[in-house]
Structure formats: C-alpha cells, structure tokens
C-alpha cells in the first residue's frame, strides 16, 4: 500500500517528444524572425513568444504520472484529468536508464523519466 499519492513528470516516447518540442521551438524561431525582420518589437512577436511560453509550460507540467493506492493515473496535455490504469493489470514492465515501458490492455506505454523516478516507480509497482 502506498502511504501517499506520488506524482512524476514525464515525456512521451522519443518520437512524440521530438515532434512536440520541434513545433514548440519553431514557434520561438518564428517570433524571433518576426522581431529581427521588423527591427523592433511588435504585437505579433509578443504573441509568438507567449504561445512558445504557454506550450512549453503545458509540455512540462501537464504530463504527469500519479500513483495512488492501486492505480496509476497518466495525465496528458489533451487529457489533464488522466487515464486510470490498475496496477494489477500491468504486465511486461521493462525499464532502462531513462525509459520505462509496460503493457496495459494489449497496448504498449512508453515514458521518458529521470532515472530516480524510474527506480521509485518500479518499487511502487512491484
């Protein structure tokens, strides 16, 4: 039994992370390009920088793995309430230095996490 709710920040598998962060960085460079082309700061540049900051914040803080008593809640950007996974129904748990993967309902889930979070999640799951 887990004495308290634990939350961990994650990134999705490598391919999805590269695609998402490439679009976010593209917003920054578009804003920077508008700023340098016009040679003074305009409202369109401000909008691109605000969009960059917003999507960066969403990409970091909306992706959470929360572990309760017997369930794991995986929150995403589009579903902040998260999808609930029963710990007893998880199979084929594998981990490496920066990645954890498991199978739930015949679907493979892969997440990139810091190594200390992976160690803690593995101890809570097993």
N, C-alpha and C positions, 0 to 999 in steps of 0.2 A: 504494500500500500504506500502510495506517495503522500508524504505529510502535507505538501503544499503544491499549488499549481506552479509549474515551471514553464517559462517561455524562452524560446530561442529564435534569433533572427536567422534567416536562411536566404539562399538564392536558388532558383530552379536549376535544372541540369545545365551543363556548359553551353549547349547550343542556344537555348532560350535566353540565357543570361547575356550572351554575346549579342544576340539580336536586339534585346531590350535596351541594353546600355549603349549600343551603337546609335539607336534612334535618339536616345536622350542626349548623347554627346553631339549628334547632328544638330539638335535644337540650339545648343550652346554656340556651335560654329556658325550657324545661320545668323544668330543675333550678333555675333562678333563681326561677321561680314557686313551686315547692315550698318553697324556702328562705324566701321572703318571706311566703307564706301561713301557715306554721307559726311564723314569727318566731324560730326557732332552727335550727341546722344539724342535719339528721338523716341517717341512712344512705342513704335514698332519694335525697336531694340529692347526696350524695357519689357514688353510683352513676351518676347522670346526668352529673355533671362528669367522672368517669373515662371514661364512654362518649364524651363530647364530645372529651376529650383523645386517646383512642385512635383515633377515627375521623378526627380532624384529622391525627394523625401518619400514619395509613395513607394518607389522601388526598394527603399531600405526598410521603412517602418511598417508597411502593411503586410509584408511577408514574414509570418511568424508561425512557429510550431509550438503549440501549448500542450503540455502533458498533464492531464488530470488523473483521477484515481485509476480508471481502467480504459481511458480513451486518449487519443491524440487528436487535436484539432489543428488542421493545417489551413491557415488564412492566406489568401492571395490578394492581389491588387483588386481584381474584379469581384471577389467574394470575401470581404473583410470579416464576416462572421465565421467563415471557415467551414470546411467539411470535416465531419467527425469520423474517426477511424477507431474501431475497437482494437485494443492491444492484443486480445486473444485471437483475432482473425488475421494478424500479420504473419507472413511466412517469408522464408528465404531472405533473412536480414543479412546484408553484406555491408562492409564498411572499408574505406581506405583512409588515407591521411586526411583528406578534405571532403570526402563524399560518403553519404550513407544512402543505401537503396534497400527497398523491400517490396514485397508483392502483397497487394490488398485487392480482393475481388478480381483476381487474374489481371490486374493492371500494375505495371512496374512504376514505382515512385522513386525518383532520384532527387536528392537535395545536396547543395553545397553548403557546408557549415565550417566554422572553426574547429580545429582538432579537439579542443577541450569540450566543446558542446557535443561532439560525436561520442566521446567517451562517456559523458553524462547521460546522453540519450540511450546508449546501449545498455548502461547499467540500470536505467529505469524501465526499459522494455523487457529485459530478460529477468 
